[in-house]
Amino acid sequence: MTQEDYEQRRRQLDEQHQATLALVEAAWQAQVRALDLVWLASGAGGIPLVPQLEGFALSPARLLGADPAAPGLAPKPAASPEPSKRSRVWSVIEEIEQVFEALPEVFDHRDLNRALGRELDRGVARRNLQLLIEEEALAPVDSEGGRLRLRYRKLCAKIVKVEE
């Protein structure tokens, strides 16, 4: 390697270093601006997020379409009342209780899907089956052969609902 080659490569490394630093600085500035916007939007910053324009107040609610009186903005269609995600997740327990007797003594997610006649989200199934474990109707079974596969053993033939 000649002195000239060395100097050329050194300049290239310096240029790459400067470009990298500039990118990191720009990313940091973008993050700070985003944090500032979140702070201002929360109302805690004391400064309105959207300035007043010619006596016309543009509030965040109007910009998001929540205010139907906002000129030039179409009102958002009324959303149909939908149960919360949590209530939908936990509502499956009744379906599982209905097919409980049809499940084999030791079963997994696929067996549960077959008994239900539909594909159930794994997370939803696990949360609902955890309720049955807590009620001592089920027990988790250790995986065999090193493969992680959640399986459950029925501790009772059927579930008896206790009315509160």
C-alpha positions in Angstrom: 0.0 0.0 0.0 1.4 3.3 -1.0 1.2 6.6 1.0 -1.3 7.8 -1.5 -3.5 4.7 -1.2 -3.4 5.1 2.6 -4.4 8.7 2.5 -7.2 8.1 0.1 -8.7 5.2 2.2 -8.3 7.3 5.3 -10.2 10.2 3.7 -13.0 7.7 2.7 -13.2 6.4 6.3 -13.4 10.0 7.6 -16.1 10.9 5.1 -18.1 7.7 6.1 -17.6 8.6 9.7 -18.9 12.1 9.2 -21.9 10.8 7.2 -22.7 8.3 10.0 -22.5 11.0 12.6 -24.8 13.3 10.6 -27.4 10.4 10.2 -27.3 9.7 14.0 -27.7 13.4 14.7 -30.6 13.7 12.3 -32.3 10.7 13.9 -31.8 12.1 17.4 -33.3 15.4 16.3 -36.3 13.6 14.7 -36.9 11.7 18.0 -36.7 14.9 20.0 -39.2 16.6 17.7 -41.5 13.7 17.9 -41.3 13.7 21.7 -42.0 17.4 21.8 -45.1 16.9 19.6 -46.4 14.2 21.9 -45.7 16.5 24.9 -47.5 19.4 23.3 -50.4 17.2 22.1 -51.0 15.9 25.6 -51.8 19.5 26.7 -49.2 19.4 29.4 -46.8 21.6 27.4 -49.0 24.6 27.7 -48.6 25.5 24.0 -51.4 24.6 21.6 -50.3 21.9 19.1 -52.0 23.6 16.1 -51.9 27.4 15.8 -54.9 29.7 15.3 -55.4 30.5 11.6 -57.3 33.7 10.8 -59.5 33.4 13.8 -60.4 29.8 13.0 -59.5 27.4 15.8 -58.1 24.2 14.5 -58.2 21.9 17.5 -56.7 18.4 17.4 -60.2 17.0 17.8 -61.3 18.8 14.6 -58.2 17.7 12.7 -59.0 14.1 13.7 -62.6 14.4 12.5 -64.2 14.2 16.0 -65.9 17.6 15.6 -68.6 17.4 12.9 -68.9 21.2 12.9 -65.5 21.6 11.5 -65.8 23.2 8.0 -64.3 21.3 5.2 -63.8 18.1 7.2 -66.2 15.2 6.8 -67.5 13.9 10.1 -66.3 10.4 11.0 -69.0 7.8 10.6 -70.4 6.6 13.9 -68.7 3.5 15.0 -70.9 0.6 15.9 -70.6 -0.3 19.5 -68.1 -3.1 19.7 -67.1 -5.0 22.8 -63.6 -4.2 24.1 -60.8 -6.5 23.0 -60.4 -7.8 26.5 -64.1 -8.8 26.7 -63.8 -10.5 23.3 -60.7 -12.4 24.4 -62.2 -13.7 27.6 -65.6 -14.4 26.0 -64.4 -17.6 24.5 -64.4 -19.4 27.8 -68.1 -20.2 27.4 -67.4 -21.9 24.0 -64.6 -23.9 25.5 -66.8 -25.0 28.4 -69.4 -26.2 25.9 -67.0 -28.4 24.0 -65.0 -29.5 27.1 -66.5 -33.0 27.2 -65.7 -33.6 23.6 -62.0 -32.9 24.1 -59.6 -35.9 24.6 -58.1 -36.4 28.1 -54.8 -34.8 26.9 -55.3 -32.1 24.2 -53.5 -29.2 22.5 -54.5 -26.2 20.5 -55.3 -28.2 17.4 -57.7 -30.5 19.3 -59.4 -27.5 20.7 -59.9 -26.0 17.2 -61.4 -29.2 15.9 -63.8 -29.4 18.8 -64.8 -25.7 18.4 -65.1 -26.1 14.6 -63.1 -23.0 14.0 -59.5 -21.6 14.2 -59.0 -19.9 17.6 -56.1 -17.5 18.2 -53.4 -19.1 20.3 -53.1 -16.3 22.7 -56.9 -16.2 23.3 -56.9 -19.9 23.8 -54.1 -19.8 26.3 -55.7 -17.0 28.3 -59.0 -18.8 28.5 -57.4 -22.2 29.3 -55.4 -20.5 32.0 -58.8 -19.7 33.7 -59.6 -23.4 33.6 -56.2 -24.3 35.1 -56.8 -21.8 37.9 -60.2 -23.5 38.5 -58.4 -26.8 38.6 -60.3 -28.2 35.7 -57.1 -28.5 33.6 -53.4 -29.0 34.3 -50.6 -28.2 31.9 -48.7 -31.2 30.5 -44.9 -31.1 30.0 -43.7 -31.2 26.4 -42.2 -34.4 25.1 -39.1 -34.7 22.9 -37.9 -31.2 23.5 -40.5 -29.6 21.3 -42.4 -26.8 22.9 -46.1 -27.6 22.5 -48.6 -26.6 25.1 -50.8 -29.5 26.1 -53.4 -29.8 28.7 -54.8 -32.7 30.8 -58.5 -32.7 31.9 -58.8 -33.1 35.6 -62.5 -33.6 35.5 -65.0 -35.0 33.0 -67.0 -31.9 32.7 -67.1 -28.3 34.0 -69.6 -27.5 36.6 -70.4 -23.8 36.6 -70.8 -22.3 40.0 -73.3 -19.5 40.0 -72.3 -16.4 42.0 
